[in-house]
Amino acid sequence: MHFSAFSLLPFLALADVALSICPGSKYGISNVEAGSGFNRWTVYDNSCTKVDSLTLPPRDDPCTTGGIFGCSPASTTFNKYMPKGSTGPTYTCRPDTNSGTCGSSVISVCCH
């Protein structure tokens, strides 16, 4: 059986969608990763490349410390992402039932 590169294009497009951690969004933010004396939140792009992170002592609030996340008033659910060192856009974030994982990091919100 002979396949041309052109005949495989639809399958490659579907593979890209299946690998996306946040379909339709630019970034995904992981659940808190608790370490010995620190908490870390990692920002990934849709190909699971780490693009940013925030590491704080457990007593510090990621919503008010670090300057890269905004949060909803009622809880620690990120609703904004502002890339470090960027004067560019602020991304709106929200939970997404279609979000995935990057390795062992579960994506809690997707940002667009």
PDB file as gemmi writes it, atoms N, CA and C in Angstrom:
CRYST1    1.000    1.000    1.000  90.00  90.00  90.00 P 1                      
ATOM      1  N   MET A   1       0.843  -1.159   0.000  1.00  0.00           N  
ATOM      2  CA  MET A   1       0.000   0.000   0.000  1.00  0.00           C  
ATOM      3  C   MET A   1       0.897   1.234   0.000  1.00  0.00           C  
ATOM      4  N   HIS A   2       0.543   2.238  -0.781  1.00  0.00           N  
ATOM      5  CA  HIS A   2       1.358   3.434  -0.935  1.00  0.00           C  
ATOM      6  C   HIS A   2       0.591   4.655  -0.415  1.00  0.00           C  
ATOM      7  N   PHE A   3       1.226   5.418   0.472  1.00  0.00           N  
ATOM      8  CA  PHE A   3       0.632   6.646   1.001  1.00  0.00           C  
ATOM      9  C   PHE A   3       1.477   7.823   0.564  1.00  0.00           C  
ATOM     10  N   SER A   4       0.833   8.865   0.114  1.00  0.00           N  
ATOM     11  CA  SER A   4       1.565  10.084  -0.195  1.00  0.00           C  
ATOM     12  C   SER A   4       1.537  10.985   1.034  1.00  0.00           C  
ATOM     13  N   ALA A   5       2.451  11.931   1.099  1.00  0.00           N  
ATOM     14  CA  ALA A   5       2.466  12.892   2.210  1.00  0.00           C  
ATOM     15  C   ALA A   5       1.156  13.665   2.243  1.00  0.00           C  
ATOM     16  N   PHE A   6       0.618  13.964   1.089  1.00  0.00           N  
ATOM     17  CA  PHE A   6      -0.633  14.717   1.010  1.00  0.00           C  
ATOM     18  C   PHE A   6      -1.789  13.946   1.639  1.00  0.00           C  
ATOM     19  N   SER A   7      -1.823  12.634   1.465  1.00  0.00           N  
ATOM     20  CA  SER A   7      -2.924  11.845   2.013  1.00  0.00           C  
ATOM     21  C   SER A   7      -2.859  11.753   3.542  1.00  0.00           C  
ATOM     22  N   LEU A   8      -1.707  12.026   4.129  1.00  0.00           N  
ATOM     23  CA  LEU A   8      -1.565  11.959   5.580  1.00  0.00           C  
ATOM     24  C   LEU A   8      -1.882  13.284   6.274  1.00  0.00           C  
ATOM     25  N   LEU A   9      -2.034  14.373   5.549  1.00  0.00           N  
ATOM     26  CA  LEU A   9      -2.281  15.681   6.148  1.00  0.00           C  
ATOM     27  C   LEU A   9      -3.485  15.720   7.083  1.00  0.00           C  
ATOM     28  N   PRO A  10      -4.629  15.160   6.724  1.00  0.00           N  
ATOM     29  CA  PRO A  10      -5.758  15.214   7.670  1.00  0.00           C  
ATOM     30  C   PRO A  10      -5.453  14.539   9.006  1.00  0.00           C  
ATOM     31  N   PHE A  11      -4.690  13.455   8.965  1.00  0.00           N  
ATOM     32  CA  PHE A  11      -4.352  12.755  10.202  1.00  0.00           C  
ATOM     33  C   PHE A  11      -3.357  13.546  11.035  1.00  0.00           C  
ATOM     34  N   LEU A  12      -2.431  14.226  10.391  1.00  0.00           N  
ATOM     35  CA  LEU A  12      -1.487  15.068  11.117  1.00  0.00           C  
ATOM     36  C   LEU A  12      -2.211  16.225  11.785  1.00  0.00           C  
ATOM     37  N   ALA A  13      -3.182  16.796  11.127  1.00  0.00           N  
ATOM     38  CA  ALA A  13      -3.964  17.886  11.709  1.00  0.00           C  
ATOM     39  C   ALA A  13      -4.719  17.388  12.941  1.00  0.00           C  
ATOM     40  N   LEU A  14      -5.302  16.203  12.876  1.00  0.00           N  
ATOM     41  CA  LEU A  14      -6.004  15.642  14.023  1.00  0.00           C  
ATOM     42  C   LEU A  14      -5.047  15.339  15.161  1.00  0.00           C  
ATOM     43  N   ALA A  15      -3.846  14.883  14.842  1.00  0.00           N  
ATOM     44  CA  ALA A  15      -2.856  14.595  15.884  1.00  0.00           C  
ATOM     45  C   ALA A  15      -2.495  15.866  16.627  1.00  0.00           C  
ATOM     46  N   ASP A  16      -2.380  16.991  15.918  1.00  0.00           N  
ATOM     47  CA  ASP A  16      -2.054  18.254  16.550  1.00  0.00           C  
ATOM     48  C   ASP A  16      -3.152  18.659  17.526  1.00  0.00           C  
ATOM     49  N   VAL A  17      -4.404  18.496  17.150  1.00  0.00           N  
ATOM     50  CA  VAL A  17      -5.521  18.828  18.032  1.00  0.00           C  
ATOM     51  C   VAL A  17      -5.510  17.922  19.255  1.00  0.00           C  
ATOM     52  N   ALA A  18      -5.246  16.655  19.059  1.00  0.00           N  
ATOM     53  CA  ALA A  18      -5.269  15.703  20.164  1.00  0.00           C  
ATOM     54  C   ALA A  18      -4.167  15.999  21.177  1.00  0.00           C  
ATOM     55  N   LEU A  19      -3.039  16.565  20.739  1.00  0.00           N  
ATOM     56  CA  LEU A  19      -1.924  16.847  21.626  1.00  0.00           C  
ATOM     57  C   LEU A  19      -2.063  18.188  22.332  1.00  0.00           C  
ATOM     58  N   SER A  20      -2.992  18.995  21.943  1.00  0.00           N  
ATOM     59  CA  SER A  20      -3.162  20.315  22.519  1.00  0.00           C  
ATOM     60  C   SER A  20      -3.659  20.202  23.959  1.00  0.00           C  
ATOM     61  N   ILE A  21      -2.973  20.896  24.882  1.00  0.00           N  
ATOM     62  CA  ILE A  21      -3.387  20.808  26.286  1.00  0.00           C  
ATOM     63  C   ILE A  21      -4.602  21.672  26.575  1.00  0.00           C  
ATOM     64  N   CYS A  22      -4.807  22.699  25.783  1.00  0.00           N  
ATOM     65  CA  CYS A  22      -5.937  23.618  25.966  1.00  0.00           C  
ATOM     66  C   CYS A  22      -6.470  24.008  24.596  1.00  0.00           C  
ATOM     67  N   PRO A  23      -7.323  23.196  24.013  1.00  0.00           N  
ATOM     68  CA  PRO A  23      -7.816  23.490  22.668  1.00  0.00           C  
ATOM     69  C   PRO A  23      -8.402  24.897  22.569  1.00  0.00           C  
ATOM     70  N   GLY A  24      -7.912  25.662  21.605  1.00  0.00           N  
ATOM     71  CA  GLY A  24      -8.403  27.015  21.375  1.00  0.00           C  
ATOM     72  C   GLY A  24      -7.760  28.080  22.244  1.00  0.00           C  
ATOM     73  N   SER A  25      -6.860  27.699  23.124  1.00  0.00           N  
ATOM     74  CA  SER A  25      -6.190  28.653  24.009  1.00  0.00           C  
ATOM     75  C   SER A  25      -4.704  28.677  23.708  1.00  0.00           C  
ATOM     76  N   LYS A  26      -4.042  29.718  24.178  1.00  0.00           N  
ATOM     77  CA  LYS A  26      -2.610  29.868  23.934  1.00  0.00           C  
ATOM     78  C   LYS A  26      -1.761  29.208  25.021  1.00  0.00           C  
ATOM     79  N   TYR A  27      -2.232  29.272  26.282  1.00  0.00           N  
ATOM     80  CA  TYR A  27      -1.452  28.758  27.403  1.00  0.00           C  
ATOM     81  C   TYR A  27      -2.310  27.930  28.350  1.00  0.00           C  
ATOM     82  N   GLY A  28      -1.638  27.088  29.134  1.00  0.00           N  
ATOM     83  CA  GLY A  28      -2.266  26.356  30.217  1.00  0.00           C  
ATOM     84  C   GLY A  28      -1.426  26.515  31.467  1.00  0.00           C  
ATOM     85  N   ILE A  29      -2.075  26.648  32.623  1.00  0.00           N  
ATOM     86  CA  ILE A  29      -1.375  26.794  33.900  1.00  0.00           C  
ATOM     87  C   ILE A  29      -1.626  25.544  34.727  1.00  0.00           C  
ATOM     88  N   SER A  30      -0.548  24.999  35.257  1.00  0.00           N  
ATOM     89  CA  SER A  30      -0.647  23.758  36.025  1.00  0.00           C  
ATOM     90  C   SER A  30      -1.270  23.989  37.398  1.00  0.00           C  
ATOM     91  N   ASN A  31      -1.798  22.898  37.958  1.00  0.00           N  
ATOM     92  CA  ASN A  31      -2.162  22.909  39.367  1.00  0.00           C  
ATOM     93  C   ASN A  31      -0.896  23.195  40.162  1.00  0.00           C  
ATOM     94  N   VAL A  32      -1.053  23.587  41.406  1.00  0.00           N  
ATOM     95  CA  VAL A  32       0.117  23.846  42.247  1.00  0.00           C  
ATOM     96  C   VAL A  32       0.953  22.569  42.368  1.00  0.00           C  
ATOM     97  N   GLU A  33       2.253  22.741  42.264  1.00  0.00           N  
ATOM     98  CA  GLU A  33       3.211  21.657  42.477  1.00  0.00           C  
ATOM     99  C   GLU A  33       3.914  21.980  43.786  1.00  0.00           C  
ATOM    100  N   ALA A  34       3.562  21.261  44.844  1.00  0.00           N  
ATOM    101  CA  ALA A  34       4.114  21.530  46.167  1.00  0.00           C  
ATOM    102  C   ALA A  34       5.445  20.801  46.338  1.00  0.00           C  
ATOM    103  N   GLY A  35       6.444  21.560  46.742  1.00  0.00           N  
ATOM    104  CA  GLY A  35       7.746  20.972  47.010  1.00  0.00           C  
ATOM    105  C   GLY A  35       8.107  21.159  48.471  1.00  0.00           C  
ATOM    106  N   SER A  36       9.329  20.889  48.800  1.00  0.00           N  
ATOM    107  CA  SER A  36       9.802  21.063  50.172  1.00  0.00           C  
ATOM    108  C   SER A  36      10.098  22.541  50.395  1.00  0.00           C  
ATOM    109  N   GLY A  37       9.130  23.250  50.983  1.00  0.00           N  
ATOM    110  CA  GLY A  37       9.311  24.668  51.263  1.00  0.00           C  
ATOM    111  C   GLY A  37       8.932  25.595  50.128  1.00  0.00           C  
ATOM    112  N   PHE A  38       8.259  25.098  49.098  1.00  0.00           N  
ATOM    113  CA  PHE A  38       7.834  25.977  48.004  1.00  0.00           C  
ATOM    114  C   PHE A  38       6.590  25.434  47.312  1.00  0.00           C  
ATOM    115  N   ASN A  39       5.895  26.330  46.662  1.00  0.00           N  
ATOM    116  CA  ASN A  39       4.800  25.983  45.749  1.00  0.00           C  
ATOM    117  C   ASN A  39       5.154  26.554  44.387  1.00  0.00           C  
ATOM    118  N   ARG A  40       4.861  25.802  43.333  1.00  0.00           N  
ATOM    119  CA  ARG A  40       5.193  26.257  41.974  1.00  0.00           C  
ATOM    120  C   ARG A  40       3.992  26.049  41.056  1.00  0.00           C  
ATOM    121  N   TRP A  41       3.771  27.047  40.205  1.00  0.00           N  
ATOM    122  CA  TRP A  41       2.774  26.974  39.148  1.00  0.00           C  
ATOM    123  C   TRP A  41       3.542  27.172  37.851  1.00  0.00           C  
ATOM    124  N   THR A  42       3.321  26.285  36.886  1.00  0.00           N  
ATOM    125  CA  THR A  42       4.041  26.347  35.619  1.00  0.00           C  
ATOM    126  C   THR A  42       3.070  26.686  34.502  1.00  0.00           C  
ATOM    127  N   VAL A  43       3.517  27.556  33.608  1.00  0.00           N  
ATOM    128  CA  VAL A  43       2.733  27.939  32.436  1.00  0.00           C  
ATOM    129  C   VAL A  43       3.333  27.218  31.233  1.00  0.00           C  
ATOM    130  N   TYR A  44       2.467  26.527  30.492  1.00  0.00           N  
ATOM    131  CA  TYR A  44       2.883  25.781  29.305  1.00  0.00           C  
ATOM    132  C   TYR A  44       2.176  26.345  28.081  1.00  0.00           C  
ATOM    133  N   ASP A  45       2.848  26.240  26.925  1.00  0.00           N  
ATOM    134  CA  ASP A  45       2.133  26.503  25.681  1.00  0.00           C  
ATOM    135  C   ASP A  45       1.438  25.212  25.267  1.00  0.00           C  
ATOM    136  N   ASN A  46       0.723  25.224  24.159  1.00  0.00           N  
ATOM    137  CA  ASN A  46      -0.077  24.059  23.769  1.00  0.00           C  
ATOM    138  C   ASN A  46       0.738  22.848  23.342  1.00  0.00           C  
ATOM    139  N   SER A  47       2.052  23.018  23.189  1.00  0.00           N  
ATOM    140  CA  SER A  47       2.875  21.854  22.867  1.00  0.00           C  
ATOM    141  C   SER A  47       3.622  21.355  24.106  1.00  0.00           C  
ATOM    142  N   CYS A  48       3.160  21.795  25.290  1.00  0.00           N  
ATOM    143  CA  CYS A  48       3.743  21.400  26.578  1.00  0.00           C  
ATOM    144  C   CYS A  48       5.162  21.918  26.787  1.00  0.00           C  
ATOM    145  N   THR A  49       5.500  23.003  26.148  1.00  0.00           N  
ATOM    146  CA  THR A  49       6.774  23.658  26.397  1.00  0.00           C  
ATOM    147  C   THR A  49       6.581  24.625  27.551  1.00  0.00           C  
ATOM    148  N   LYS A  50       7.435  24.535  28.563  1.00  0.00           N  
ATOM    149  CA  LYS A  50       7.362  25.439  29.707  1.00  0.00           C  
ATOM    150  C   LYS A  50       7.753  26.837  29.229  1.00  0.00           C  
ATOM    151  N   VAL A  51       6.865  27.806  29.440  1.00  0.00           N  
ATOM    152  CA  VAL A  51       7.149  29.172  28.998  1.00  0.00           C  
ATOM    153  C   VAL A  51       7.280  30.157  30.155  1.00  0.00           C  
ATOM    154  N   ASP A  52       6.841  29.771  31.338  1.00  0.00           N  
ATOM    155  CA  ASP A  52       6.892  30.669  32.484  1.00  0.00           C  
ATOM    156  C   ASP A  52       6.584  29.855  33.734  1.00  0.00           C  
ATOM    157  N   SER A  53       6.897  30.403  34.892  1.00  0.00           N  
ATOM    158  CA  SER A  53       6.526  29.750  36.143  1.00  0.00           C  
ATOM    159  C   SER A  53       6.586  30.769  37.272  1.00  0.00           C  
ATOM    160  N   LEU A  54       5.966  30.405  38.362  1.00  0.00           N  
ATOM    161  CA  LEU A  54       6.017  31.208  39.584  1.00  0.00           C  
ATOM    162  C   LEU A  54       6.275  30.246  40.731  1.00  0.00           C  
ATOM    163  N   THR A  55       7.335  30.512  41.500  1.00  0.00           N  
ATOM    164  CA  THR A  55       7.688  29.699  42.658  1.00  0.00           C  
ATOM    165  C   THR A  55       7.676  30.600  43.879  1.00  0.00           C  
ATOM    166  N   LEU A  56       6.916  30.187  44.886  1.00  0.00           N  
ATOM    167  CA  LEU A  56       6.753  30.984  46.106  1.00  0.00           C  
ATOM    168  C   LEU A  56       6.825  30.105  47.339  1.00  0.00           C  
ATOM    169  N   PRO A  57       7.170  30.699  48.484  1.00  0.00           N  
ATOM    170  CA  PRO A  57       7.017  29.965  49.737  1.00  0.00           C  
ATOM    171  C   PRO A  57       5.536  29.657  49.953  1.00  0.00           C  
ATOM    172  N   PRO A  58       5.217  28.563  50.644  1.00  0.00           N  
ATOM    173  CA  PRO A  58       3.813  28.174  50.819  1.00  0.00           C  
ATOM    174  C   PRO A  58       2.932  29.256  51.451  1.00  0.00           C  
ATOM    175  N   ARG A  59       3.498  30.143  52.241  1.00  0.00           N  
ATOM    176  CA  ARG A  59       2.701  31.173  52.916  1.00  0.00           C  
ATOM    177  C   ARG A  59       2.310  32.318  51.977  1.00  0.00           C  
ATOM    178  N   ASP A  60       2.969  32.435  50.809  1.00  0.00           N  
ATOM    179  CA  ASP A  60       2.689  33.540  49.885  1.00  0.00           C  
ATOM    180  C   ASP A  60       1.542  33.202  48.946  1.00  0.00           C  
ATOM    181  N   ASP A  61       0.794  34.209  48.596  1.00  0.00           N  
ATOM    182  CA  ASP A  61      -0.387  34.082  47.750  1.00  0.00           C  
ATOM    183  C   ASP A  61      -0.010  34.373  46.291  1.00  0.00           C  
ATOM    184  N   PRO A  62      -0.192  33.409  45.382  1.00  0.00           N  
ATOM    185  CA  PRO A  62       0.177  33.641  43.979  1.00  0.00           C  
ATOM    186  C   PRO A  62      -0.687  34.706  43.299  1.00  0.00           C  
ATOM    187  N   CYS A  63      -1.808  35.043  43.931  1.00  0.00           N  
ATOM    188  CA  CYS A  63      -2.696  36.058  43.353  1.00  0.00           C  
ATOM    189  C   CYS A  63      -2.196  37.475  43.633  1.00  0.00           C  
ATOM    190  N   THR A  64      -1.407  37.624  44.695  1.00  0.00           N  
ATOM    191  CA  THR A  64      -0.947  38.958  45.070  1.00  0.00           C  
ATOM    192  C   THR A  64       0.570  39.096  45.066  1.00  0.00           C  
ATOM    193  N   THR A  65       1.285  38.003  44.867  1.00  0.00           N  
ATOM    194  CA  THR A  65       2.746  38.005  44.865  1.00  0.00           C  
ATOM    195  C   THR A  65       3.251  37.452  43.539  1.00  0.00           C  
ATOM    196  N   GLY A  66       4.221  38.090  42.979  1.00  0.00           N  
ATOM    197  CA  GLY A  66       4.841  37.565  41.766  1.00  0.00           C  
ATOM    198  C   GLY A  66       4.445  38.289  40.506  1.00  0.00           C  
ATOM    199  N   GLY A  67       3.254  38.866  40.488  1.00  0.00           N  
ATOM    200  CA  GLY A  67       2.850  39.735  39.390  1.00  0.00           C  
ATOM    201  C   GLY A  67       2.493  39.092  38.070  1.00  0.00           C  
ATOM    202  N   ILE A  68       2.358  37.754  38.008  1.00  0.00           N  
ATOM    203  CA  ILE A  68       2.016  37.174  36.705  1.00  0.00           C  
ATOM    204  C   ILE A  68       0.611  36.582  36.645  1.00  0.00           C  
ATOM    205  N   PHE A  69      -0.053  36.449  37.800  1.00  0.00           N  
ATOM    206  CA  PHE A  69      -1.393  35.877  37.814  1.00  0.00           C  
ATOM    207  C   PHE A  69      -2.390  36.848  38.425  1.00  0.00           C  
ATOM    208  N   GLY A  70      -3.601  36.826  37.896  1.00  0.00           N  
ATOM    209  CA  GLY A  70      -4.740  37.474  38.522  1.00  0.00           C  
ATOM    210  C   GLY A  70      -5.693  36.374  38.920  1.00  0.00           C  
ATOM    211  N   CYS A  71      -6.504  36.624  39.946  1.00  0.00           N  
ATOM    212  CA  CYS A  71      -7.387  35.571  40.455  1.00  0.00           C  
ATOM    213  C   CYS A  71      -8.808  36.066  40.610  1.00  0.00           C  
ATOM    214  N   SER A  72      -9.721  35.095  40.560  1.00  0.00           N  
ATOM    215  CA  SER A  72     -11.114  35.413  40.851  1.00  0.00           C  
ATOM    216  C   SER A  72     -11.209  35.729  42.337  1.00  0.00           C  
ATOM    217  N   PRO A  73     -12.149  36.560  42.714  1.00  0.00           N  
ATOM    218  CA  PRO A  73     -12.208  37.003  44.109  1.00  0.00           C  
ATOM    219  C   PRO A  73     -12.497  35.909  45.124  1.00  0.00           C  
ATOM    220  N   ALA A  74     -13.259  34.920  44.754  1.00  0.00           N  
ATOM    221  CA  ALA A  74     -13.732  33.955  45.754  1.00  0.00           C  
ATOM    222  C   ALA A  74     -12.716  32.880  46.124  1.00  0.00           C  
ATOM    223  N   SER A  75     -11.776  32.583  45.253  1.00  0.00           N  
ATOM    224  CA  SER A  75     -10.837  31.495  45.537  1.00  0.00           C  
ATOM    225  C   SER A  75      -9.565  31.707  44.738  1.00  0.00           C  
ATOM    226  N   THR A  76      -8.665  30.771  44.866  1.00  0.00           N  
ATOM    227  CA  THR A  76      -7.424  30.861  44.111  1.00  0.00           C  
ATOM    228  C   THR A  76      -7.588  30.171  42.768  1.00  0.00           C  
ATOM    229  N   THR A  77      -8.470  30.708  41.950  1.00  0.00           N  
ATOM    230  CA  THR A  77      -8.610  30.248  40.578  1.00  0.00           C  
ATOM    231  C   THR A  77      -8.051  31.356  39.700  1.00  0.00           C  
ATOM    232  N   PHE A  78      -7.009  31.040  38.964  1.00  0.00           N  
ATOM    233  CA  PHE A  78      -6.396  32.062  38.121  1.00  0.00           C  
ATOM    234  C   PHE A  78      -7.360  32.481  37.024  1.00  0.00           C  
ATOM    235  N   ASN A  79      -7.526  33.784  36.846  1.00  0.00           N  
ATOM    236  CA  ASN A  79      -8.360  34.290  35.754  1.00  0.00           C  
ATOM    237  C   ASN A  79      -7.593  35.212  34.815  1.00  0.00           C  
ATOM    238  N   LYS A  80      -6.291  35.435  35.118  1.00  0.00           N  
ATOM    239  CA  LYS A  80      -5.429  36.238  34.250  1.00  0.00           C  
ATOM    240  C   LYS A  80      -4.015  35.694  34.285  1.00  0.00           C  
ATOM    241  N   TYR A  81      -3.331  35.829  33.141  1.00  0.00           N  
ATOM    242  CA  TYR A  81      -1.907  35.522  33.061  1.00  0.00           C  
ATOM    243  C   TYR A  81      -1.226  36.682  32.358  1.00  0.00           C  
ATOM    244  N   MET A  82      -0.212  37.236  33.011  1.00  0.00           N  
ATOM    245  CA  MET A  82       0.576  38.333  32.460  1.00  0.00           C  
ATOM    246  C   MET A  82       2.027  37.856  32.381  1.00  0.00           C  
ATOM    247  N   PRO A  83       2.531  37.519  31.193  1.00  0.00           N  
ATOM    248  CA  PRO A  83       3.885  36.969  31.079  1.00  0.00           C  
ATOM    249  C   PRO A  83       4.934  37.864  31.735  1.00  0.00           C  
ATOM    250  N   LYS A  84       5.886  37.233  32.434  1.00  0.00           N  
ATOM    251  CA  LYS A  84       6.982  37.963  33.077  1.00  0.00           C  
ATOM    252  C   LYS A  84       7.740  38.775  32.047  1.00  0.00           C  
ATOM    253  N   GLY A  85       8.080  39.988  32.418  1.00  0.00           N  
ATOM    254  CA  GLY A  85       8.908  40.827  31.566  1.00  0.00           C  
ATOM    255  C   GLY A  85       8.229  41.297  30.296  1.00  0.00           C  
ATOM    256  N   SER A  86       6.936  41.101  30.197  1.00  0.00           N  
ATOM    257  CA  SER A  86       6.220  41.462  28.978  1.00  0.00           C  
ATOM    258  C   SER A  86       5.371  42.708  29.209  1.00  0.00           C  
ATOM    259  N   THR A  87       5.379  43.566  28.224  1.00  0.00           N  
ATOM    260  CA  THR A  87       4.448  44.693  28.249  1.00  0.00           C  
ATOM    261  C   THR A  87       3.320  44.414  27.261  1.00  0.00           C  
ATOM    262  N   GLY A  88       3.291  43.184  26.793  1.00  0.00           N  
ATOM    263  CA  GLY A  88       2.295  42.766  25.812  1.00  0.00           C  
ATOM    264  C   GLY A  88       0.963  42.443  26.442  1.00  0.00           C  
ATOM    265  N   PRO A  89       0.214  41.579  25.803  1.00  0.00           N  
ATOM    266  CA  PRO A  89      -1.164  41.319  26.226  1.00  0.00           C  
ATOM    267  C   PRO A  89      -1.261  40.579  27.562  1.00  0.00           C  
ATOM    268  N   THR A  90      -2.393  40.770  28.202  1.00  0.00           N  
ATOM    269  CA  THR A  90      -2.798  39.983  29.360  1.00  0.00           C  
ATOM    270  C   THR A  90      -3.771  38.942  28.841  1.00  0.00           C  
ATOM    271  N   TYR A  91      -3.608  37.698  29.279  1.00  0.00           N  
ATOM    272  CA  TYR A  91      -4.452  36.609  28.805  1.00  0.00           C  
ATOM    273  C   TYR A  91      -5.530  36.293  29.837  1.00  0.00           C  
ATOM    274  N   THR A  92      -6.742  36.070  29.370  1.00  0.00           N  
ATOM    275  CA  THR A  92      -7.862  35.685  30.220  1.00  0.00           C  
ATOM    276  C   THR A  92      -7.826  34.172  30.397  1.00  0.00           C  
ATOM    277  N   CYS A  93      -7.986  33.721  31.649  1.00  0.00           N  
ATOM    278  CA  CYS A  93      -7.894  32.295  31.958  1.00  0.00           C  
ATOM    279  C   CYS A  93      -9.184  31.806  32.612  1.00  0.00           C  
ATOM    280  N   ARG A  94      -9.463  30.524  32.383  1.00  0.00           N  
ATOM    281  CA  ARG A  94     -10.626  29.904  33.018  1.00  0.00           C  
ATOM    282  C   ARG A  94     -10.448  28.392  32.985  1.00  0.00           C  
ATOM    283  N   PRO A  95     -11.110  27.699  33.922  1.00  0.00           N  
ATOM    284  CA  PRO A  95     -11.075  26.234  33.881  1.00  0.00           C  
ATOM    285  C   PRO A  95     -11.678  25.729  32.562  1.00  0.00           C  
ATOM    286  N   ASP A  96     -11.171  24.622  32.070  1.00  0.00           N  
ATOM    287  CA  ASP A  96     -11.649  24.046  30.817  1.00  0.00           C  
ATOM    288  C   ASP A  96     -11.705  22.531  30.977  1.00  0.00           C  
ATOM    289  N   THR A  97     -12.866  21.961  30.801  1.00  0.00           N  
ATOM    290  CA  THR A  97     -13.016  20.514  30.959  1.00  0.00           C  
ATOM    291  C   THR A  97     -12.222  19.733  29.912  1.00  0.00           C  
ATOM    292  N   ASN A  98     -11.770  20.400  28.839  1.00  0.00           N  
ATOM    293  CA  ASN A  98     -10.981  19.724  27.807  1.00  0.00           C  
ATOM    294  C   ASN A  98      -9.484  19.857  28.028  1.00  0.00           C  
ATOM    295  N   SER A  99      -9.070  20.492  29.136  1.00  0.00           N  
ATOM    296  CA  SER A  99      -7.637  20.657  29.367  1.00  0.00           C  
ATOM    297  C   SER A  99      -6.997  19.302  29.646  1.00  0.00           C  
ATOM    298  N   GLY A 100      -5.702  19.243  29.411  1.00  0.00           N  
ATOM    299  CA  GLY A 100      -4.993  17.978  29.545  1.00  0.00           C  
ATOM    300  C   GLY A 100      -3.889  18.048  30.576  1.00  0.00           C  
ATOM    301  N   THR A 101      -2.814  17.335  30.295  1.00  0.00           N  
ATOM    302  CA  THR A 101      -1.654  17.313  31.175  1.00  0.00           C  
ATOM    303  C   THR A 101      -0.395  17.531  30.352  1.00  0.00           C  
ATOM    304  N   CYS A 102       0.638  17.971  31.020  1.00  0.00           N  
ATOM    305  CA  CYS A 102       1.985  18.027  30.447  1.00  0.00           C  
ATOM    306  C   CYS A 102       2.858  17.193  31.366  1.00  0.00           C  
ATOM    307  N   GLY A 103       3.204  15.998  30.915  1.00  0.00           N  
ATOM    308  CA  GLY A 103       3.911  15.071  31.789  1.00  0.00           C  
ATOM    309  C   GLY A 103       3.019  14.751  32.979  1.00  0.00           C  
ATOM    310  N   SER A 104       3.512  15.011  34.180  1.00  0.00           N  
ATOM    311  CA  SER A 104       2.713  14.769  35.382  1.00  0.00           C  
ATOM    312  C   SER A 104       1.975  16.018  35.851  1.00  0.00           C  
ATOM    313  N   SER A 105       2.128  17.133  35.140  1.00  0.00           N  
ATOM    314  CA  SER A 105       1.457  18.385  35.526  1.00  0.00           C  
ATOM    315  C   SER A 105       0.053  18.441  34.944  1.00  0.00           C  
ATOM    316  N   VAL A 106      -0.933  18.535  35.835  1.00  0.00           N  
ATOM    317  CA  VAL A 106      -2.327  18.670  35.419  1.00  0.00           C  
ATOM    318  C   VAL A 106      -2.595  20.147  35.161  1.00  0.00           C  
ATOM    319  N   ILE A 107      -3.217  20.448  34.042  1.00  0.00           N  
ATOM    320  CA  ILE A 107      -3.531  21.829  33.693  1.00  0.00           C  
ATOM    321  C   ILE A 107      -4.840  22.221  34.365  1.00  0.00           C  
ATOM    322  N   SER A 108      -4.795  23.288  35.179  1.00  0.00           N  
ATOM    323  CA  SER A 108      -5.985  23.694  35.923  1.00  0.00           C  
ATOM    324  C   SER A 108      -6.806  24.754  35.187  1.00  0.00           C  
ATOM    325  N   VAL A 109      -6.138  25.654  34.462  1.00  0.00           N  
ATOM    326  CA  VAL A 109      -6.864  26.665  33.692  1.00  0.00           C  
ATOM    327  C   VAL A 109      -6.192  26.853  32.342  1.00  0.00           C  
ATOM    328  N   CYS A 110      -6.996  27.290  31.373  1.00  0.00           N  
ATOM    329  CA  CYS A 110      -6.495  27.584  30.030  1.00  0.00           C  
ATOM    330  C   CYS A 110      -6.634  29.083  29.787  1.00  0.00           C  
ATOM    331  N   CYS A 111      -5.672  29.656  29.083  1.00  0.00           N  
ATOM    332  CA  CYS A 111      -5.618  31.109  28.895  1.00  0.00           C  
ATOM    333  C   CYS A 111      -5.594  31.448  27.414  1.00  0.00           C  
ATOM    334  N   HIS A 112      -6.429  32.432  27.053  1.00  0.00           N  
ATOM    335  CA  HIS A 112      -6.478  32.885  25.661  1.00  0.00           C  
ATOM    336  C   HIS A 112      -6.520  34.397  25.586  1.00  0.00           C  
TER     337      HIS A 112                                                      
END                                                                             
